[in-house]
Amino acid sequence: MFYCLCQPVTAIAASADEQRIGSDEDDPSDVSQPETDVIVVYGRALEQIGIAVSGSQGTVGYADFETLPISRTGELVENVPGVIATQHSGTGKANQYFLRGFNLDHGTDFAGFVDGVPINMRTHGHGQGYLDFNFVIPETIERIDYRKGPYFADVGDFSGAGTVAFKTYDTLRPFAQVTLGEFGYYRGTAAGSTPLAEGNLLLAFDGTFSNGPWVRDENLEKYNALLKYNRDLGDDRFSVQLNGYHARWDSTDQIPERAVESGLIDRFGFIDDDLGGETTRFGLVANGSLGGAEFNAFATYYDLVLTSNFTYFLDDPVDGDEFQQQDRRYVFGGSASKTFTVTAAPLPMKLTIGGDLRYDAIENVGLFESVGAVPTNTIRRDQVDEFSGALYLEGEFDLTERFRAYLGVRGDLMSYDVNADLSANSGSGSDTLLSPKAALAWRPVDSLELYANYGESFHSNDVRGATISIDPASGDPADRVPVFVRARGAELGARFERPNFTASLVGFYLGLDSELVFVGDAGTTEPNDATRRYGVEATAFWRPATWLTLDAAYAYTDAEFRDVAPGLTEIPGAVADVLSAGISAAPMRGLDLTMRLRHFGEAPLIEDGSVTSDPTTLVNLGAFYSLGSLRAGIEVFNLFDANDADITYFYESQLASENTPVADRHFHPVEPRQFRFSLRYRF
């Protein structure tokens, strides 16, 4: 269970009777409210000193990103300082994430939660830890809690680099919005809550359609829905929700540079015109507190069909290298925790005991050769049952009025049963892992707190790799992988807080054991060496005036393989520099302006560092004007029309006109400058 170590984001009203949750109804630009009614509190400005246990954790509230131009849902995670979300395929596919020198693929070391539900998919058809936030409706998110590093006992799998948790609103002022944009972009959203049976019922619906700037239209159709009921019961509370999501799309994947440079295809062109996907997700979620204990329970149905082709005609010069991945499963689980405050002991302390359970019933996870997006040959097809359970204990001690200590330990058990189409790759087993955590927080003066952290965590491997004996594609013997890959991290940090100004500075180290991983795109295992990463992160948030907000975040990471041959230490995809900055202003009543800068530097693409990606810099702009209950907005993405890449890889591929494979950079371009116009009415 992910619980927030930070204060919730609220809007502080002029009197206690008027205090409300910080939602759309608290918009200070609403001219229907007196100017003195509400002061918007930005999540990044909330006090963390005396509450946080590391310098790299925090909260982002809706007020922080309400007017932030977001072109796709996954970019919500970029509200976490130092995180980059890119895309190398269609909109309906999970984003590619980068954090602390990790190319996290689709979530291998980055844990994500929505209302307490773990979103990363284990033993997934496309990639381990597959983290798809596309089912989220951005306007329903009340806050984003983030924590970096393996320092917290209540999270385990995939949490080595960081953890992000979305919390949806319990109450929301009703609104309806339409958005129109270039390249056939249409979006309609409606959401709101109403009192019901001494509680509140929230409904939200969203539909998005887009062709994108691609030569081959994306034909995106995306539908989202959320139904949530919550009720307070004195000191207790509960909520239950049903969420649903369905999308289908045609995709333009990464393309070889040589095909563009030769004029064979356009920069937004394609090689294979059969690529795309379809996905469905339904979730039932319950959250609440009872007698001081927090609990969460969930049930999820998930289905994905994804057709890709990265090497074109390298393996099959006649029909091509197209392949299809399938994943259909049910996921059940929950968590519970209780915190005890102990004052009679020699040292005042808060003691938390908790645990979580999860069961993935994977009916079909498969890899197929395909032609025209129709499977023609099964490479591997499995049924998998995967169960995990964990218990954790953590204590926070007040050593003095200004000196706190945190100690935690987490024990994880994972068991699995793989029923493979090739009996030699079937099997079952289990494994356990113990992960200690420790932290110190010292406040030398009221406005400054210093932190020291150490922790261990892990990501699980695809359990098909734990039972494999034979490579299903080649028939060669295959190496098995361990179930757990341990991560060890340490961090020194400082946090400075003054009225209207906060800043943090941290230095970190993170090491991972030998990373034998199961590669879903190939159906077999691929060994990677042990790694180490160290770096520095700095953030700042400043409100020099009530109408002006500035923020910036910079992260630098040095990432290398350990114990490898000299000259082969570079980690492909490890971005060294990440910079984000923004300015938000309300220069006149009803007008909100936002400009955001997003930059990530070059990264090595092969181990000797001889080939690198190019830096990418984007600037987005948003302008919104409110008049009574009506708000009009314009968003400009890629303001300066940069011709950069969203993501770049280096590998061998072969075009239909080529007789031999060619090692080349393959890239997915950022989308060109585009405008979107929106109109929102609040009831």
C-alpha distance (Angstrom), angle and dihedral (degrees) to the residues before:
residue distance angle dihedral
M1 . . .
F2 3.80 . .
Y3 3.74 111.7 .
C4 3.77 124.9 -178.5
L5 3.78 116.8 -108.8
C6 3.78 87.1 -171.9
Q7 3.77 133.6 75.0
P8 3.81 116.6 -90.3
V9 3.76 117.5 -107.0
T10 3.78 110.1 -103.6
A11 3.73 138.3 164.9
I12 3.80 111.0 -124.4
A13 3.78 112.4 -139.0
A14 3.77 129.5 -154.9
S15 3.79 90.9 -101.9
A16 3.78 136.8 17.7
D17 3.82 90.0 -109.7
E18 3.78 90.1 59.3
Q19 3.80 98.3 46.0
R20 3.81 111.8 127.4
I21 3.76 140.4 173.6
G22 3.80 111.3 -90.8
S23 3.79 102.5 -102.8
D24 3.78 136.6 126.3
E25 3.77 90.0 -65.2
D26 3.79 88.0 66.7
D27 3.78 95.4 58.7
P28 3.82 105.4 136.9
S29 3.78 89.9 -152.4
D30 3.81 91.2 65.9
V31 3.79 102.7 111.4
S32 3.79 90.4 -160.6
Q33 3.84 88.4 74.2
P34 3.80 125.7 69.4
E35 3.77 111.8 -105.7
T36 3.81 92.3 -118.6
D37 3.81 96.2 51.6
V38 3.79 100.1 89.4
I39 3.78 139.3 19.4
V40 3.80 111.3 -158.7
V41 3.79 112.4 -133.7
Y42 3.79 113.6 -153.5
G43 3.80 114.5 -142.1
R44 3.78 91.1 -132.0
A45 3.82 89.5 57.1
L46 3.81 95.9 53.3
E47 3.78 115.6 115.7
Q48 3.79 112.2 -98.7
I49 3.80 99.6 167.1
G50 3.78 108.9 108.8
I51 3.83 90.6 16.3
A52 3.82 109.3 56.7
V53 3.80 120.5 72.5
S54 3.81 96.1 -157.7
G55 3.77 137.3 36.8
S56 3.80 92.9 -124.3
Q57 3.78 102.5 57.9
G58 3.76 126.9 90.4
T59 3.78 150.7 132.1
V60 3.78 132.3 -98.7
G61 3.79 116.6 -162.2
Y62 3.78 131.4 -156.8
A63 3.79 89.7 -102.5
D64 3.81 87.2 62.3
F65 3.80 94.4 59.1
E66 3.82 106.2 18.7
T67 3.80 91.8 107.0
L68 3.80 95.3 28.6
P69 3.83 110.8 122.1
I70 3.82 106.4 -118.9
S71 3.80 117.5 -179.3
R72 3.82 95.4 -174.7
T73 3.80 133.6 17.3
G74 3.81 96.0 -114.6
E75 3.80 90.0 64.7
L76 3.81 88.1 75.8
V77 3.82 86.4 86.0
E78 3.81 89.1 63.4
N79 3.79 85.9 76.7
V80 3.79 83.2 77.9
P81 3.82 106.3 86.2
G82 3.80 111.6 -109.7
V83 3.82 97.0 15.1
I84 3.81 121.6 122.3
A85 3.82 123.5 -168.8
T86 3.80 115.8 -163.7
Q87 3.79 135.6 167.4
H88 3.81 131.3 -138.2
S89 3.78 97.1 176.3
G90 3.81 141.0 21.3
T91 3.79 125.9 -24.3
G92 3.80 93.7 -110.1
K93 3.80 92.7 61.0
A94 3.82 122.6 89.6
N95 3.78 114.5 -92.5
Q96 3.79 125.7 -107.2
Y97 3.82 110.2 -114.4
F98 3.80 132.2 -152.0
L99 3.82 125.1 -168.7
R100 3.81 135.4 151.9
G101 3.79 94.5 -6.2
F102 3.80 93.5 -47.3
N103 3.75 125.4 127.3
L104 3.78 88.0 -151.8
D105 3.80 92.6 -169.9
H106 3.80 101.7 -150.9
G107 3.81 95.8 -24.4
T108 3.81 111.7 -47.0
D109 3.84 95.0 147.2
F110 3.79 100.4 13.9
A111 3.81 115.8 86.2
G112 3.79 119.0 -153.1
F113 3.82 131.0 -166.8
V114 3.80 134.8 -179.1
D115 3.81 115.5 -163.9
G116 3.80 89.0 -19.7
V117 3.83 95.4 -50.8
P118 3.84 115.7 125.3
I119 3.80 108.0 -126.0
N120 3.84 102.0 -172.4
M121 3.81 111.4 103.8
R122 3.79 118.8 -136.3
T123 3.82 121.4 -146.3
H124 3.78 88.8 9.1
G125 3.78 126.1 -179.3
H126 3.81 93.8 -122.4
G127 3.80 106.6 28.0
Q128 3.77 141.4 -16.8
G129 3.79 112.8 -94.6
Y130 3.82 92.6 15.7
L131 3.83 103.5 -168.3
D132 3.81 113.1 -164.1
F133 3.83 116.6 175.0
N134 3.80 94.4 172.1
F135 3.81 91.4 110.0
V136 3.83 90.1 65.7
I137 3.82 120.2 99.1
P138 3.84 103.4 -144.0
E139 3.82 95.1 -147.6
T140 3.82 90.3 60.4
I141 3.83 94.5 58.8
E142 3.80 112.9 105.8
R143 3.79 97.4 -178.3
I144 3.79 145.4 -14.3
D145 3.80 118.5 -135.5
Y146 3.80 115.4 -163.0
R147 3.78 135.8 -175.3
K148 3.79 127.1 177.7
G149 3.76 128.0 -150.4
P150 3.84 132.9 22.2
Y151 3.81 95.8 -73.1
F152 3.82 103.7 114.0
A153 3.79 125.9 81.4
D154 3.80 98.4 -154.1
V155 3.83 93.4 68.3
G156 3.79 126.8 57.3
D157 3.78 127.3 154.7
F158 3.83 117.2 64.3
S159 3.84 93.1 -0.4
G160 3.81 100.2 115.1
A161 3.80 97.0 106.6
G162 3.78 98.6 26.7
T163 3.78 151.3 -48.1
V164 3.79 130.2 -123.4
A165 3.81 125.6 -171.1
F166 3.80 127.4 -170.4
K167 3.81 120.1 -153.9
T168 3.81 118.2 -161.8
Y169 3.79 123.9 -145.0
D170 3.78 121.9 -93.5
T171 3.81 91.9 -157.8
L172 3.77 128.1 22.4
R173 3.78 131.9 175.3
P174 3.83 107.1 -113.2
F175 3.80 117.0 -103.5
A176 3.79 141.5 160.1
Q177 3.79 123.9 -150.4
V178 3.78 137.8 -177.1
T179 3.81 124.0 -165.2
L180 3.80 126.2 -167.0
G181 3.77 125.8 -173.8
E182 3.77 147.0 163.3
F183 3.80 121.9 -75.3
G184 3.78 93.1 40.2
Y185 3.80 96.7 -60.0
Y186 3.83 116.7 165.7
R187 3.79 127.2 164.6
G188 3.77 131.8 173.2
T189 3.81 123.7 -171.7
A190 3.78 133.5 177.8
A191 3.80 126.8 174.8
G192 3.76 141.5 154.0
S193 3.78 146.0 130.7
T194 3.78 134.9 -119.7
P195 3.82 133.6 -170.9
L196 3.79 113.0 -95.1
A197 3.83 131.6 171.4
E198 3.82 93.8 -18.2
G199 3.78 90.4 -48.8
N200 3.79 138.7 68.6
L201 3.79 130.7 -92.0
L202 3.82 117.5 -154.9
L203 3.80 122.6 -164.7
A204 3.80 126.1 -174.6
F205 3.80 131.8 174.3
D206 3.77 130.4 -179.3
G207 3.80 135.0 179.5
T208 3.81 125.0 -176.4
F209 3.81 129.1 -174.4
S210 3.79 125.5 179.5
N211 3.79 143.2 157.1
G212 3.79 96.7 -165.8
P213 3.82 125.5 -152.1
W214 3.80 92.7 -69.7
V215 3.80 124.8 123.8
R216 3.79 86.0 -127.1
D217 3.80 107.6 54.1
E218 3.79 113.0 -116.8
N219 3.81 92.6 -142.1
L220 3.78 90.3 -158.6
E221 3.80 116.7 -171.9
K222 3.80 112.6 -179.6
Y223 3.81 128.0 172.3
N224 3.82 127.9 -176.2
A225 3.78 132.7 179.0
L226 3.81 136.1 177.5
L227 3.80 128.6 -170.6
K228 3.82 114.6 -178.0
Y229 3.79 132.9 171.5
N230 3.79 123.0 -172.4
R231 3.78 134.9 175.0
D232 3.79 137.3 -179.2
L233 3.81 116.8 -133.4
G234 3.78 102.9 -170.0
D235 3.78 105.9 -83.2
D236 3.80 90.5 -3.8
R237 3.79 131.3 66.7
F238 3.77 141.2 179.5
S239 3.77 140.7 -169.2
V240 3.77 133.5 -170.2
Q241 3.78 126.8 -168.6
L242 3.77 143.5 -179.9
N243 3.79 118.8 -154.7
G244 3.78 129.3 -176.1
Y245 3.78 135.8 -172.5
H246 3.79 136.5 176.4
A247 3.80 129.9 172.4
R248 3.77 139.8 166.7
W249 3.80 127.7 -175.2
D250 3.79 146.7 162.5
S251 3.77 111.5 -126.0
T252 3.76 139.1 -149.3
D253 3.81 104.8 -153.5
Q254 3.79 127.2 -163.4
I255 3.81 113.7 -55.2
P256 3.85 132.7 -153.0
E257 3.79 116.6 -98.3
R258 3.79 91.5 -135.6
A259 3.80 91.1 61.2
V260 3.81 90.8 56.2
E261 3.81 96.0 41.2
S262 3.81 91.6 51.0
G263 3.81 92.0 50.2
L264 3.79 93.2 -116.8
I265 3.81 91.0 126.6
D266 3.78 138.1 8.1
R267 3.79 121.1 -103.0
F268 3.81 86.9 -103.8
G269 3.78 93.1 40.2
F270 3.80 133.4 110.8
I271 3.78 142.7 -132.8
D272 3.81 100.8 -155.1
D273 3.82 117.1 37.6
D274 3.82 95.7 -165.2
L275 3.80 99.9 71.7
G276 3.78 125.6 117.4
G277 3.75 144.1 92.2
E278 3.76 150.8 -129.3
T279 3.79 128.2 -145.1
T280 3.80 138.7 177.9
R281 3.79 131.2 -169.8
F282 3.81 132.9 179.0
G283 3.79 123.5 179.5
L284 3.79 136.3 -172.3
V285 3.82 112.9 -164.1
A286 3.81 135.1 -179.8
N287 3.80 125.4 -172.8
G288 3.77 132.7 171.8
S289 3.76 152.1 118.0
L290 3.78 127.9 -103.8
G291 3.78 124.1 -179.0
G292 3.78 90.9 -15.3
A293 3.82 93.6 -51.3
E294 3.81 120.6 118.7
F295 3.80 119.2 -142.0
N296 3.79 140.1 -178.7
A297 3.81 132.4 -175.0
F298 3.79 130.5 177.9
A299 3.79 145.3 174.2
T300 3.81 121.5 -164.8
Y301 3.79 134.7 -172.9
Y302 3.80 114.4 -160.2
D303 3.80 134.7 179.2
L304 3.82 131.7 174.6
V305 3.80 135.4 175.0
L306 3.82 114.4 -177.0
T307 3.82 127.8 178.4
S308 3.82 118.5 -162.6
N309 3.79 142.5 163.4
F310 3.80 119.5 -169.6
T311 3.83 102.5 162.1
Y312 3.86 99.1 36.2
F313 3.85 105.1 -160.2
L314 3.79 102.5 -3.2
D315 3.83 98.0 110.5
D316 3.81 99.9 23.1
P317 3.82 114.0 30.5
V318 3.82 91.3 -176.2
D319 3.81 108.3 45.1
G320 3.80 97.7 15.1
D321 3.81 132.7 -125.8
E322 3.78 98.2 -76.7
F323 3.81 114.8 145.7
Q324 3.77 137.7 -179.8
Q325 3.81 129.6 -142.4
Q326 3.78 123.8 -159.5
D327 3.78 132.2 -169.0
R328 3.80 127.7 176.1
R329 3.80 122.1 167.3
Y330 3.77 150.8 141.5
V331 3.81 119.0 -130.5
F332 3.80 123.2 -162.1
G333 3.76 128.2 178.9
G334 3.76 151.3 115.5
S335 3.76 146.5 -169.5
A336 3.78 139.7 -141.4
S337 3.79 136.3 -169.6
K338 3.76 140.0 172.6
T339 3.80 129.0 -162.9
F340 3.78 122.8 -149.9
T341 3.79 123.3 -162.9
V342 3.81 111.4 -146.1
T343 3.79 117.1 -164.7
A344 3.82 101.3 158.1
A345 3.80 95.0 67.4
P346 3.80 120.8 92.7
L347 3.81 87.5 -103.1
P348 3.83 121.0 40.2
M349 3.78 108.0 -122.1
K350 3.78 146.7 169.6
L351 3.78 114.0 -136.4
T352 3.82 120.9 -164.2
I353 3.78 124.1 -168.1
G354 3.79 119.1 -173.0
G355 3.75 148.6 144.9
D356 3.77 144.7 -175.6
L357 3.80 139.8 -149.2
R358 3.80 131.4 -158.8
Y359 3.79 134.3 178.6
D360 3.82 123.4 -172.3
A361 3.80 112.8 -163.6
I362 3.81 99.9 -168.3
E363 3.79 108.6 -168.7
N364 3.78 95.6 -179.4
V365 3.79 131.8 9.2
G366 3.77 111.8 164.0
L367 3.78 149.5 157.7
F368 3.81 120.1 -149.1
E369 3.77 138.9 177.1
S370 3.78 108.4 -122.3
V371 3.78 143.0 -172.5
G372 3.78 120.5 -160.1
A373 3.84 88.4 -0.4
V374 3.83 89.6 -62.0
P375 3.84 117.1 118.7
T376 3.81 112.3 -115.2
N377 3.81 104.0 169.4
T378 3.79 133.2 19.3
I379 3.80 113.9 -128.0
R380 3.79 94.4 175.6
R381 3.78 135.0 -14.1
D382 3.81 125.2 177.8
Q383 3.75 146.8 171.2
V384 3.79 113.6 -143.0
D385 3.79 135.4 -172.3
E386 3.80 112.0 -164.5
F387 3.78 124.1 179.9
S388 3.80 130.4 -178.3
G389 3.76 134.5 179.7
A390 3.78 131.9 179.7
L391 3.79 140.5 -176.1
Y392 3.77 124.5 -164.7
L393 3.77 139.0 -176.6
E394 3.77 125.4 -165.8
G395 3.76 133.6 172.9
E396 3.78 132.5 -167.9
F397 3.80 115.3 -157.9
D398 3.79 129.5 -164.9
L399 3.80 100.8 -142.6
T400 3.81 90.1 175.5
E401 3.79 134.4 -16.3
R402 3.81 88.7 -83.6
F403 3.79 103.3 29.0
R404 3.81 124.5 72.8
A405 3.78 133.0 177.7
Y406 3.79 130.0 -159.8
L407 3.80 125.4 -161.9
G408 3.78 125.7 178.5
V409 3.76 142.1 165.1
R410 3.78 130.9 -169.7
G411 3.78 129.8 -167.2
D412 3.80 120.7 -161.3
L413 3.80 130.8 -167.9
M414 3.78 123.0 -170.2
S415 3.81 126.2 -177.6
Y416 3.79 129.0 178.8
D417 3.78 145.1 -177.8
V418 3.81 118.7 -159.8
N419 3.80 119.9 -165.3
A420 3.82 104.0 -170.2
D421 3.79 128.6 -173.8
L422 3.83 86.0 -124.5
S423 3.79 104.7 59.0
A424 3.82 93.0 -149.1
N425 3.83 87.7 66.4
S426 3.80 94.9 50.9
G427 3.76 123.2 98.1
S428 3.77 147.8 116.2
G429 3.78 137.7 -125.8
S430 3.77 146.8 134.7
D431 3.78 141.5 -131.4
T432 3.80 139.3 -169.0
L433 3.78 135.3 -148.6
L434 3.81 134.1 -169.8
S435 3.81 118.0 -152.7
P436 3.84 122.2 -169.1
K437 3.84 123.9 -159.4
A438 3.81 133.2 -169.3
A439 3.81 137.2 172.7
L440 3.81 141.3 172.9
A441 3.81 125.8 -157.1
W442 3.82 121.6 -170.0
R443 3.79 125.9 -177.2
P444 3.83 108.2 -160.6
V445 3.82 90.8 174.8
D446 3.78 132.2 10.1
S447 3.81 94.8 -100.3
L448 3.81 99.0 44.8
E449 3.80 133.0 61.8
L450 3.81 126.8 179.8
Y451 3.81 124.7 -155.0
A452 3.79 138.8 -162.7
N453 3.81 119.9 -172.0
Y454 3.77 139.3 -178.4
G455 3.78 126.3 176.5
E456 3.77 147.2 152.7
S457 3.78 127.3 -144.5
F458 3.80 138.3 147.6
H459 3.73 150.6 -147.4
S460 3.78 119.8 -129.9
N461 3.76 121.1 -127.8
D462 3.78 124.7 -129.5
V463 3.81 100.3 -83.8
R464 3.80 90.9 -138.8
G465 3.77 83.7 73.5
A466 3.82 89.9 55.9
T467 3.82 92.1 60.0
I468 3.81 101.9 33.0
S469 3.80 119.8 121.6
I470 3.80 104.0 159.5
D471 3.79 129.6 40.6
P472 3.84 101.1 -119.5
A473 3.81 92.8 -149.8
S474 3.82 100.7 47.1
G475 3.81 103.3 18.8
D476 3.82 90.3 -128.3
P477 3.81 122.5 134.7
A478 3.81 112.0 -86.8
D479 3.80 131.1 -150.9
R480 3.77 118.4 -118.6
V481 3.76 121.0 -129.5
P482 3.80 131.1 -139.8
V483 3.79 117.2 -106.5
F484 3.82 93.5 -127.4
V485 3.81 129.8 44.9
R486 3.80 108.8 -164.0
A487 3.80 123.0 -138.7
R488 3.82 123.2 -161.6
G489 3.76 121.4 -165.8
A490 3.77 142.1 175.2
E491 3.78 132.0 -173.4
L492 3.80 141.6 -176.2
G493 3.78 116.1 -161.5
A494 3.78 147.0 169.0
R495 3.79 131.3 -157.7
F496 3.80 124.6 -163.8
E497 3.80 122.0 -167.1
R498 3.76 131.1 -176.7
P499 3.79 130.0 154.4
N500 3.81 107.1 -67.8
F501 3.83 92.9 -1.1
T502 3.80 132.5 80.9
A503 3.79 130.4 167.0
S504 3.78 137.8 172.2
L505 3.79 136.3 -168.1
V506 3.81 125.2 -170.2
G507 3.77 137.7 173.0
F508 3.80 117.0 -158.1
Y509 3.79 144.3 -175.4
L510 3.80 125.6 -161.1
G511 3.78 127.5 178.9
L512 3.81 129.0 -176.1
D513 3.80 128.0 -161.8
S514 3.79 121.0 -123.0
E515 3.78 105.0 -47.9
L516 3.77 108.4 -142.1
V517 3.78 102.2 174.5
F518 3.78 136.7 -176.1
V519 3.81 110.3 -123.5
G520 3.79 110.8 -145.5
D521 3.82 92.3 -165.0
A522 3.81 89.9 61.1
G523 3.80 102.7 29.1
T524 3.81 92.6 -128.6
T525 3.82 143.1 75.3
E526 3.76 128.3 -79.7
P527 3.82 122.3 -166.2
N528 3.77 120.6 -133.9
D529 3.78 125.0 -178.4
A530 3.77 129.3 -116.7
T531 3.80 115.0 -79.6
R532 3.76 140.7 -156.4
R533 3.77 129.8 -161.5
Y534 3.76 131.7 -175.5
G535 3.75 129.9 173.1
V536 3.76 151.2 133.9
E537 3.81 133.1 -103.8
A538 3.80 130.0 -166.7
T539 3.81 129.4 -175.1
A540 3.79 134.4 179.5
F541 3.80 134.8 -176.2
W542 3.82 120.5 -173.2
R543 3.80 134.2 176.5
P544 3.81 104.3 -171.4
A545 3.81 89.0 172.7
T546 3.78 135.5 14.6
W547 3.82 89.5 -107.3
L548 3.84 98.0 44.3
T549 3.82 131.7 67.5
L550 3.80 127.5 177.9
D551 3.79 128.0 -176.4
A552 3.79 137.8 171.7
A553 3.80 138.1 177.7
Y554 3.80 130.0 -171.5
A555 3.80 129.4 -176.4
Y556 3.80 130.7 -176.7
T557 3.79 123.1 -172.4
D558 3.79 132.5 -176.8
A559 3.81 107.7 -156.9
E560 3.81 127.6 -176.6
F561 3.77 143.0 160.1
R562 3.81 113.9 -111.0
D563 3.81 127.8 -134.0
V564 3.79 95.6 10.4
A565 3.80 133.3 126.8
P566 3.82 114.6 -70.8
G567 3.77 112.2 -92.7
L568 3.81 94.0 26.8
T569 3.78 98.9 80.6
E570 3.81 101.1 106.1
I571 3.82 117.1 110.0
P572 3.83 110.7 -138.0
G573 3.79 111.7 -120.0
A574 3.81 95.8 14.1
V575 3.82 102.3 142.7
A576 3.80 110.2 -152.0
D577 3.82 102.3 -165.4
V578 3.79 129.2 40.9
L579 3.80 122.9 174.2
S580 3.77 130.4 176.8
A581 3.77 128.3 172.3
G582 3.76 137.9 164.8
I583 3.73 147.6 177.9
S584 3.80 125.9 -151.4
A585 3.77 122.4 -172.5
A586 3.79 139.3 176.6
P587 3.82 99.6 -167.0
M588 3.80 93.5 168.7
R589 3.75 137.1 18.1
G590 3.81 111.0 -73.1
L591 3.82 96.0 9.0
D592 3.83 122.4 109.5
L593 3.80 122.6 -179.3
T594 3.80 127.4 -173.3
M595 3.79 132.9 -179.4
R596 3.82 122.7 -177.5
L597 3.81 131.6 -168.9
R598 3.81 119.7 -159.1
H599 3.81 120.9 -176.2
F600 3.78 133.4 168.3
G601 3.77 122.0 177.8
E602 3.76 133.5 -134.2
A603 3.79 122.0 -64.9
P604 3.81 132.7 -160.6
L605 3.79 112.4 -103.9
I606 3.82 98.2 -166.0
E607 3.77 132.9 32.4
D608 3.82 97.7 -103.3
G609 3.82 91.4 53.7
S610 3.81 93.0 -127.5
V611 3.81 92.0 125.3
T612 3.78 122.1 47.1
S613 3.77 138.9 172.7
D614 3.81 121.3 -113.6
P615 3.83 123.1 -109.3
T616 3.78 118.2 -97.5
T617 3.81 124.8 -146.6
L618 3.79 124.6 179.7
V619 3.79 132.9 176.0
N620 3.82 122.1 -161.8
L621 3.78 127.9 -170.4
G622 3.78 132.8 -158.9
A623 3.81 131.0 -174.8
F624 3.82 124.4 -179.3
Y625 3.79 131.1 179.0
S626 3.82 123.0 -165.8
L627 3.78 125.2 -161.2
G628 3.77 112.6 176.7
S629 3.79 108.1 -54.0
L630 3.81 94.1 -15.1
R631 3.80 124.8 88.6
A632 3.80 125.5 -176.0
G633 3.78 121.8 -167.4
I634 3.77 143.3 -178.4
E635 3.80 125.1 -162.1
V636 3.79 125.3 -167.9
F637 3.79 116.7 -163.0
N638 3.80 120.6 -161.0
L639 3.78 90.4 8.6
F640 3.81 95.0 -168.3
D641 3.83 94.1 42.1
A642 3.81 94.6 -120.0
N643 3.82 116.4 -165.0
D644 3.79 94.0 -144.7
A645 3.79 131.1 133.6
D646 3.79 125.0 -103.5
I647 3.80 88.8 -153.1
T648 3.82 137.0 -7.8
Y649 3.82 132.7 -158.2
F650 3.81 133.7 -178.9
Y651 3.79 120.3 -143.7
E652 3.80 144.0 117.1
S653 3.79 121.1 -77.0
Q654 3.77 136.2 160.1
L655 3.79 127.5 -141.9
A656 3.81 123.0 -148.4
S657 3.81 90.3 -104.4
E658 3.82 94.1 51.0
N659 3.80 127.0 88.2
T660 3.79 97.8 -160.6
P661 3.82 135.8 32.1
V662 3.81 118.0 -89.9
A663 3.81 124.8 -152.1
D664 3.78 105.6 -135.1
R665 3.77 144.9 150.0
H666 3.80 112.0 -95.7
F667 3.78 117.9 -160.8
H668 3.77 143.0 179.3
P669 3.82 109.9 -145.1
V670 3.77 124.7 -132.2
E671 3.76 111.3 -110.5
P672 3.83 115.8 -95.4
R673 3.78 123.8 -108.8
Q674 3.77 110.4 -61.8
F675 3.78 138.9 171.3
R676 3.80 128.8 -137.6
F677 3.78 125.5 -171.4
S678 3.80 124.5 -159.4
L679 3.78 137.6 -173.1
R680 3.82 121.3 -165.4
Y681 3.77 128.4 -173.3
R682 3.81 120.5 -166.0
F683 3.77 116.4 -155.6
